[in-house]
Each structure stands twice: as C-alpha cells, then as structure tokens.
C-alpha cells in the first residue's frame, strides 16, 4: 500500500496523491510491453512462441478496447482522445516547457495510445494473415507486418521521449505512477 500524507484543506483532509491508473490498465501496459519484447526477439527464431505471444498481444488489445468503454474514468477513451488541433497545440506548449498538466493522459499521450494500438492491431492482423492459406507466402503481408513492427518501435521511442519530457516538465515520475497507479493531486 502506498504511504500517503494528508494536507489540511478547509474542513477536509485530502491525500496528496490520487488514484489514476487502475489495476487493469497497469497490468495491460506492462504485459503488453513484456509480450512485445518477447515477440520481437522470438520472431525469426522461435515461431510457435512468437505466434503465442502475438495471440496474447491481440487479446490484450481486445481487453483494452473493451476497458476503454467500460473501465475506470481515466481508462475511457473519451477521457484522453482529443481533436488533432488540441494535440498539436499541446505539443507546441510541451516543446516550450509550458504544457498544461493532466491527471490522466495528456493530449499527446492519448494520441500515442491510439497510434500504438493501431500499429499493434496492424501487426496482429498481418501476423495472423501470414498463417492463413489465402495469404501464405504473400510478400506484401510480410512487408506490412515488418513495417508495422518497425513503426511501432519508432512510436515506442517517441512514447519514452514524451514520458521523459512530461516527467521533467511536470516534475513527476510518470513511470512510477504506472506501477503504483497514483499521481500527485496538484
């Protein structure tokens, strides 16, 4: 259990931190990372393990889509999917280190969630297609799979850079919050 300090605020006592990421989101996040790494390193060496990792990843994505509709407040897509103009304005502010702080995903983080999910869906679908008789040996399917994997690696690098920038700018350990589920209130 996380140790919380309390501060006097009028007549109520409030914890200094707030629960943001529920257990489903945290398990999803770290499981997806572990399975992606495993799938990446088994891709050319251990076909059956690679395929099972891919099925696990596809299952996690289905769970996340479902949880994005019925899960906790900050898990809902409606909480973090913003119009592109808002995402671009946020990115401009972030580059100038003047971005607004969000308790849940900021607009860039929300856009990254969507981009990563779409890229991983492309990996999963193309990987599955590669095993179907209809597409067996089709080079374009293998190319889509490989390009999707490489694009996902670029997105992961941008995701890590965004986390580092936001952690620095907001003076907050965002990696820790994905383990504990908590972020500071203010």
Secondary structure, DSSP 8 states (H G I E B T S, - for coil): -----EEEETTEEEESEEE-S-HHHHHHHHHHHHHHHHHHHHTTT-HHHHHHHHHHHHHHHHHHHHHHHHS-GGGSHHHH---HHHHHHHHHHHHTT-----SS--HHHHHHHHHHHHHHHHHHHHHHHHTSGGGTT-HHHHHHHHHHHHHHHHHHHHHHHHHHHHHHHHT--HHHHHHH-EEE--
